[in-house]
Amino acid sequence: MPRPQGSLNKVTKETREMLSEALQGHLSNVNSALEELREKDPKAFLTAITALLPYITPRLKSINIDSEESQPAQIIIQPATPEVERFCRESFEC
């Protein structure tokens, strides 16, 4: 029986769990190493941070919208506070 779409296979899941457990006690060491790298070699620091980003931030997926409607999309932005709403009205003549 195939595994559900999008679910991790058993080896991937176990590998991630082992890596997570191995790194749990070393986060302060990683932070110290990154700080030392930042001070000694800023370019290498940026390279290291760039390499780590895919493991920290979610991946964005592109989507295609096939629509036969010829009307443009309407975007409605609602201010979070009355102050923001007042600022928008004064600044952009909403």
C-alpha positions as CSV (number, residue, x, y, z in Angstrom):
1,M,0.0,0.0,0.0
2,P,1.6,3.3,-1.0
3,R,2.1,6.0,1.6
4,P,-0.1,9.1,1.4
5,Q,1.0,11.9,-0.9
6,G,3.2,14.5,0.9
7,S,4.0,12.2,3.8
8,L,7.6,11.4,4.6
9,N,9.0,8.0,4.0
10,K,10.1,6.0,7.1
11,V,13.9,6.5,6.4
12,T,13.5,10.3,5.9
13,K,11.4,10.6,9.1
14,E,13.9,8.6,11.2
15,T,16.8,10.5,9.8
16,R,15.2,13.9,10.6
17,E,14.4,12.7,14.1
18,M,18.0,11.5,14.7
19,L,19.5,14.8,13.4
20,S,17.1,16.8,15.5
21,E,18.1,14.8,18.6
22,A,21.8,15.2,17.8
23,L,21.5,18.9,17.4
24,Q,19.3,19.6,20.5
25,G,22.3,20.0,22.8
26,H,24.4,21.9,20.4
27,L,22.4,24.9,19.5
28,S,24.5,27.2,21.7
29,N,27.6,25.8,19.9
30,V,26.1,26.5,16.5
31,N,25.2,30.0,17.6
32,S,28.8,30.6,18.9
33,A,30.3,29.2,15.7
34,L,28.2,31.4,13.5
35,E,29.0,34.5,15.6
36,E,32.7,33.7,15.4
37,L,32.4,33.2,11.7
38,R,30.6,36.5,11.3
39,E,33.4,38.3,13.1
40,K,36.3,36.6,11.2
41,D,34.8,36.2,7.7
42,P,31.5,38.0,7.0
43,K,31.3,36.6,3.5
44,A,31.6,33.0,4.8
45,F,29.0,33.8,7.4
46,L,26.5,35.0,4.8
47,T,27.2,31.8,2.8
48,A,26.5,29.7,5.9
49,I,23.3,31.6,6.7
50,T,22.2,31.3,3.1
51,A,22.8,27.5,3.2
52,L,20.7,27.2,6.5
53,L,17.8,29.3,5.3
54,P,16.0,26.4,3.5
55,Y,15.9,24.5,6.7
56,I,14.4,27.4,8.6
57,T,11.9,29.1,6.3
58,P,9.1,27.3,4.5
59,R,9.4,26.8,0.8
60,L,7.1,28.8,-1.4
61,K,5.4,27.0,-4.2
62,S,4.3,28.7,-7.4
63,I,0.7,28.4,-8.4
64,N,-1.1,28.9,-11.7
65,I,-4.6,30.2,-11.7
66,D,-6.5,29.3,-14.9
67,S,-9.5,31.6,-15.0
68,E,-11.8,32.4,-17.9
69,E,-13.0,35.5,-16.2
70,S,-11.9,38.7,-17.8
71,Q,-12.4,40.9,-14.8
72,P,-9.3,42.0,-12.8
73,A,-8.9,40.7,-9.3
74,Q,-9.9,43.1,-6.5
75,I,-7.7,43.3,-3.5
76,I,-9.2,44.7,-0.3
77,I,-6.8,45.8,2.5
78,Q,-8.3,46.4,5.9
79,P,-6.3,48.4,8.4
80,A,-5.5,46.8,11.7
81,T,-6.2,49.8,13.8
82,P,-8.2,53.0,13.6
83,E,-5.0,55.0,13.6
84,V,-3.8,53.1,10.5
85,E,-7.1,53.6,8.8
86,R,-6.9,57.4,9.5
87,F,-3.4,57.5,8.2
88,C,-4.4,55.7,5.0
89,R,-7.3,58.0,4.4
90,E,-5.2,61.1,5.0
91,S,-2.2,59.9,3.0
92,F,-3.9,58.2,0.0
93,E,-7.2,59.9,-0.1
94,C,-9.1,56.6,0.3
